[in-house]
């Protein structure tokens, strides 16, 4: 998928990402973390193609899985929130995008406090 994206072959990148998501679904005992990562990549492909509605829905699915598998304060969740915020802005949903910006600020504050506490120990 990354090679296709770097080459600007967005349709091929999307197809590859969809195959990865499908493979995660088909794998017995598949990990939610893997599926969420695959969904994130697919959402990025969709966003780059301007498929905002589908990108938004896919980012939300990825976010749900990441929060369940990794916790709401994880770096992966922050990255997905940031991309979802961009998607919402492009889709003309400024209030929702602003709400995510506020949530991201809160995550950054938690991260900074955690780092400071670790430095003290």
C-alpha positions, 0 to 999 in steps of 0.5 A: 500500500505504501509503495502505491501511495508514494507512486501516486497510484491511489486506486491501487493503494485503496485496493491493497488496503481493502485486501488487508482489511479483508484478510484481518476479518478472515483470520481466525482469532485476528487481533483488533489492533491489526484490523484497526491499523488496516482500517487506518491505512484504508481511511488514509487512501480514501481521504487522499482520493477525496472520498470524505464520507467513506474516509470518515466512517473508516477512521471512526471504525479504526478509532473504535478498535484502537481505543478498545485494543490500545486505550483512549490515550494511545499514540495511535488514537491521537494519530487517527483523531488528527486524521479524522479532524482533517477529514471533518474539516474538509467535509465541511463539519467545523464543529465536529473538527473543533471538538476533536481538536480540543480532545487532541489538546487534552491528549497532548497535555496528558502525554506531557504530564506523563513524560514529566512524571517519568522524568521525576522518577 
